[in-house]
Amino acid sequence: MRAYHILTMPDRKRTRDMDHIYYTSKFYGPTDSPDRDLWVNIEQMDMGRVHGILSNTHRQTLRVNLSFDFPFYGHSLREIHVATGGFIYTGDVIHKMLTATQYIAPLMANFDLSISQNSTVIYCDNGTALVVQWDRVYLHDASHLGSFTFQAALYKDGRITFAYKEVPIDISKINSVNHPVKVGLSDAFVVLHKIEQLPNVRRRTIYEYHRVELLKSKIANITAVEMLPLPTCLQFSSCETCVTAQIGFNCSWCSRLQRYTLEYLLSHHQTHQHTLIHKKPSHQHSR
């Protein structure tokens, strides 16, 4: 048996500037140079797939296996979950609070694809990038506001882009009572706890250690944002390469992991004396 406990970062630690420690971001608008057009014409790609289940339901996820290693916050992913709610879940622990952390969210909101037959989720993996498009989707409790069309693209080099074709309203005004409204990234790690009184039960605590919150006021029709990954300590496997890199992180050696890790993560590991996993930890799941 498993029990879950999720700890997210307090508001004072959330990052809102353009240098996000793990990523840098830049917004582009309709007046920017045409070579910065980040929209991918996925309909013209032979490998594009419309998923039937996601395109006709509400609060559902789909597991997608990547054909390449995608570096996210310094560690590699080969599997993600696409959600009807306008985001990609990056964790490998499926639970009832997927919107809390571990996500790539071009526009997380309460979208309901069962409202219109024209609403679809399209995705394409060409070997170097995965593009996911939420096409003509409507809000569950405010379909009268109009349809949204937007994309997220994950590139083999770790770059992430969000592109927006159709955004009918100011997204800061979207109701978040029944579903979070987020634009950005989040990552967390999982700690396994043993419960002495219940030897067959393992409690998983999911710690959010970083979040990127992009400015919602800049999201509109024909806009895009590009996020470039910065070097992290997770890419180093020896003391020498880490200490000579000078990448700006305050790292320490973890004897159990046999690698360098941020002191914030290490402190939790030492406090709880449990297995620390530098990977991912309501939407339903479909395969």
C-alpha positions as CSV (number, residue, x, y, z in Angstrom):
1,M,0.0,0.0,0.0
2,R,1.0,3.6,-0.6
3,A,0.1,6.9,1.0
4,Y,0.9,10.3,-0.5
5,H,1.8,13.7,1.0
6,I,2.6,16.6,-1.3
7,L,4.6,19.7,-0.1
8,T,4.7,22.6,-2.5
9,M,6.8,25.8,-2.2
10,P,5.4,28.8,-0.2
11,D,4.6,31.9,-2.2
12,R,7.7,33.8,-1.1
13,K,10.0,31.2,-2.8
14,R,8.2,31.2,-6.2
15,T,10.2,32.6,-9.1
16,R,8.7,35.2,-11.3
17,D,11.6,36.9,-13.0
18,M,13.2,36.0,-16.3
19,D,16.2,34.1,-14.8
20,H,14.7,31.1,-13.1
21,I,17.9,29.4,-11.8
22,Y,17.2,26.3,-13.8
23,Y,15.9,28.0,-17.0
24,T,15.9,31.4,-18.7
25,S,12.8,32.5,-20.5
26,K,11.9,35.0,-23.2
27,F,8.5,36.1,-24.5
28,Y,7.8,36.8,-28.2
29,G,4.9,38.7,-29.6
30,P,3.3,39.2,-33.1
31,T,5.6,42.2,-33.8
32,D,8.8,40.2,-33.2
33,S,11.0,38.9,-36.1
34,P,9.4,36.1,-38.1
35,D,12.3,33.8,-37.4
36,R,11.1,33.7,-33.8
37,D,7.8,32.2,-34.7
38,L,7.7,29.2,-32.4
39,W,4.3,27.8,-33.6
40,V,4.6,24.3,-35.2
41,N,2.2,23.5,-37.9
42,I,1.5,20.0,-36.5
43,E,-1.4,19.3,-38.9
44,Q,1.1,19.1,-41.8
45,M,3.4,16.7,-40.0
46,D,2.9,13.1,-41.1
47,M,3.5,11.8,-37.6
48,G,0.9,13.9,-35.9
49,R,-1.7,11.9,-34.0
50,V,-5.1,13.0,-32.7
51,H,-5.9,11.0,-29.5
52,G,-9.5,9.9,-29.5
53,I,-10.0,9.5,-25.8
54,L,-8.4,12.8,-24.8
55,S,-10.3,14.6,-27.5
56,N,-13.7,13.6,-26.1
57,T,-13.3,13.8,-22.3
58,H,-12.7,15.9,-19.2
59,R,-9.8,15.5,-16.7
60,Q,-8.0,12.7,-18.4
61,T,-4.4,11.9,-19.0
62,L,-2.5,9.9,-21.6
63,R,0.9,8.3,-21.1
64,V,3.3,9.1,-24.0
65,N,6.7,7.3,-24.4
66,L,9.3,9.6,-25.9
67,S,11.6,8.5,-28.6
68,F,14.5,10.5,-27.1
69,D,15.9,11.5,-23.7
70,F,14.3,14.8,-22.7
71,P,16.4,16.6,-20.0
72,F,14.0,18.3,-17.5
73,Y,15.6,20.1,-14.6
74,G,18.8,18.2,-15.4
75,H,17.5,14.6,-15.3
76,S,16.3,12.6,-18.3
77,L,12.7,11.7,-19.1
78,R,11.5,9.0,-21.5
79,E,7.8,9.1,-20.5
80,I,5.3,11.9,-19.8
81,H,1.6,12.2,-19.4
82,V,-0.5,14.6,-21.5
83,A,-3.5,16.0,-19.7
84,T,-6.7,17.5,-21.1
85,G,-6.2,20.3,-18.6
86,G,-3.6,22.1,-20.8
87,F,-0.4,20.6,-19.2
88,I,2.1,17.8,-19.3
89,Y,2.7,15.8,-16.1
90,T,6.3,14.8,-15.7
91,G,6.1,12.6,-12.7
92,D,6.1,8.8,-12.6
93,V,3.9,8.5,-9.6
94,I,0.2,8.9,-10.5
95,H,-1.9,10.4,-7.8
96,K,-5.0,12.6,-7.4
97,M,-3.2,15.9,-7.4
98,L,-1.4,16.0,-10.7
99,T,-1.8,19.8,-10.9
100,A,0.2,20.4,-7.7
101,T,3.7,20.0,-9.0
102,Q,5.9,18.2,-11.6
103,Y,4.4,19.8,-14.7
104,I,5.0,21.6,-18.0
105,A,2.0,23.9,-18.3
106,P,1.5,26.1,-21.4
107,L,-2.0,26.9,-19.9
108,M,-3.2,24.7,-17.1
109,A,-6.9,25.2,-16.7
110,N,-10.2,23.4,-16.4
111,F,-10.6,22.5,-20.1
112,D,-13.3,20.0,-21.1
113,L,-12.9,18.5,-24.5
114,S,-16.3,16.8,-24.4
115,I,-18.0,20.1,-24.9
116,S,-17.2,20.4,-28.6
117,Q,-16.6,17.8,-31.3
118,N,-14.0,20.1,-32.8
119,S,-11.8,20.0,-29.6
120,T,-8.8,17.8,-30.0
121,V,-5.4,17.0,-28.4
122,I,-2.8,16.4,-31.1
123,Y,0.8,15.3,-30.5
124,C,3.8,14.4,-32.6
125,D,7.3,13.0,-31.8
126,N,9.7,13.3,-34.7
127,G,12.7,12.0,-32.8
128,T,14.1,15.3,-31.8
129,A,11.0,17.0,-30.3
130,L,7.6,16.3,-28.9
131,V,4.9,18.8,-29.8
132,V,1.5,18.7,-28.0
133,Q,-1.3,20.9,-29.2
134,W,-4.6,21.6,-27.4
135,D,-6.8,22.6,-30.3
136,R,-10.0,24.5,-30.0
137,V,-10.6,23.5,-26.4
138,Y,-13.2,25.1,-24.1
139,L,-13.3,25.8,-20.4
140,H,-15.6,23.4,-18.5
141,D,-17.5,26.1,-16.6
142,A,-17.2,29.0,-19.1
143,S,-17.5,27.6,-22.6
144,H,-19.2,30.8,-23.7
145,L,-15.8,32.6,-23.5
146,G,-14.6,30.9,-26.7
147,S,-12.0,28.3,-27.7
148,F,-8.3,28.1,-26.9
149,T,-5.6,26.8,-29.2
150,F,-2.0,26.5,-27.9
151,Q,1.1,24.2,-27.9
152,A,3.9,22.9,-25.8
153,A,7.1,21.6,-27.5
154,L,9.8,19.6,-25.7
155,Y,13.2,19.5,-27.5
156,K,16.0,16.9,-27.3
157,D,18.4,19.6,-26.1
158,G,16.1,20.5,-23.1
159,R,14.6,23.6,-24.7
160,I,10.8,24.1,-24.0
161,T,8.5,26.4,-26.0
162,F,5.0,27.4,-25.4
163,A,3.1,28.9,-28.4
164,Y,-0.4,30.5,-28.4
165,K,-2.6,30.8,-31.5
166,E,-6.0,31.5,-30.0
167,V,-6.5,33.0,-26.5
168,P,-9.9,34.6,-26.4
169,I,-9.6,36.3,-22.9
170,D,-7.2,37.6,-20.3
171,I,-6.1,34.3,-18.7
172,S,-5.6,35.9,-15.4
173,K,-9.4,36.2,-15.3
174,I,-10.0,32.4,-15.7
175,N,-11.8,31.0,-12.7
176,S,-9.4,28.8,-10.6
177,V,-11.9,27.7,-7.9
178,N,-12.4,24.2,-9.3
179,H,-9.0,23.8,-11.1
180,P,-5.7,25.6,-10.9
181,V,-4.7,28.1,-13.6
182,K,-0.9,28.0,-14.2
183,V,1.6,28.8,-16.8
184,G,5.1,27.6,-16.3
185,L,7.2,24.7,-14.9
186,S,7.5,22.7,-11.7
187,D,9.6,19.9,-10.4
188,A,9.8,17.8,-7.3
189,F,11.5,14.8,-5.7
190,V,10.0,11.9,-3.8
191,V,11.0,10.6,-0.4
192,L,9.9,7.1,0.7
193,H,9.0,6.7,4.3
194,K,8.8,3.4,6.2
195,I,6.0,3.2,8.8
196,E,7.0,0.9,11.6
197,Q,3.5,0.1,12.7
198,L,2.5,-0.8,9.2
199,P,5.3,-2.7,7.5
200,N,3.5,-3.2,4.2
201,V,2.7,0.5,3.8
202,R,5.1,3.0,2.3
203,R,4.4,6.7,2.5
204,R,5.6,8.9,-0.3
205,T,6.3,12.6,0.3
206,I,6.6,14.7,-2.8
207,Y,8.7,17.8,-2.2
208,E,8.4,20.6,-4.8
209,Y,11.8,22.3,-4.8
210,H,11.4,24.7,-7.7
211,R,8.7,26.4,-9.8
212,V,8.7,28.8,-12.7
213,E,5.7,31.0,-12.9
214,L,5.4,32.9,-16.2
215,L,3.6,36.2,-16.4
216,K,0.0,35.5,-17.4
217,S,-0.4,39.1,-18.6
218,K,1.9,38.3,-21.6
219,I,-0.1,35.4,-22.9
220,A,-2.4,36.4,-25.8
221,N,-3.0,35.6,-29.4
222,I,0.1,35.0,-31.5
223,T,2.5,35.0,-28.6
224,A,5.1,32.5,-27.5
225,V,7.7,31.9,-24.8
226,E,11.0,30.0,-25.0
227,M,12.7,28.5,-22.0
228,L,16.3,27.5,-22.3
229,P,17.8,25.1,-19.7
230,L,20.8,26.2,-17.5
231,P,23.5,23.8,-16.3
232,T,22.7,21.9,-13.1
233,C,24.7,19.8,-10.7
234,L,22.8,16.6,-11.8
235,Q,24.8,16.5,-15.0
236,F,28.1,15.8,-13.1
237,S,29.1,12.4,-11.7
238,S,32.4,13.3,-10.1
239,C,33.7,15.8,-7.6
240,E,36.3,17.2,-10.0
241,T,33.9,18.1,-12.7
242,C,31.4,19.6,-10.3
243,V,33.7,21.9,-8.4
244,T,35.4,23.2,-11.5
245,A,32.1,23.9,-13.4
246,Q,31.2,27.1,-11.4
247,I,27.5,27.0,-12.5
248,G,26.2,28.9,-9.5
249,F,24.7,26.1,-7.4
250,N,25.6,25.4,-3.8
251,C,26.1,21.6,-4.0
252,S,27.2,18.9,-1.6
253,W,28.2,15.3,-2.0
254,C,25.5,12.7,-1.2
255,S,27.1,9.4,-0.2
256,R,23.9,7.5,-0.6
257,L,23.3,8.8,-4.1
258,Q,27.0,8.8,-5.0
259,R,26.7,12.2,-6.7
260,Y,26.5,15.9,-6.1
261,T,23.2,17.4,-5.2
262,L,21.8,20.8,-4.1
263,E,22.0,21.4,-0.4
264,Y,18.3,22.0,-0.2
265,L,17.6,18.5,-1.5
266,L,20.3,17.0,0.6
267,S,19.0,18.5,3.8
268,H,15.6,16.8,3.3
269,H,17.4,13.5,2.6
270,Q,19.5,13.7,5.8
271,T,16.5,14.8,7.9
272,H,14.3,11.9,6.9
273,Q,17.0,9.3,6.3
274,H,15.0,7.7,3.5
275,T,15.6,7.0,-0.2
276,L,15.8,10.2,-2.2
277,I,14.7,9.9,-5.8
278,H,15.8,12.7,-8.2
279,K,12.9,11.9,-10.5
280,K,9.2,12.7,-10.8
281,P,6.5,11.8,-8.3
282,S,-8.5,14.6,-10.2
283,H,-7.0,13.5,-13.6
284,Q,-7.7,9.9,-14.7
285,H,-5.1,8.0,-16.6
286,S,-5.4,6.2,-19.9
287,R,-2.8,4.3,-21.9
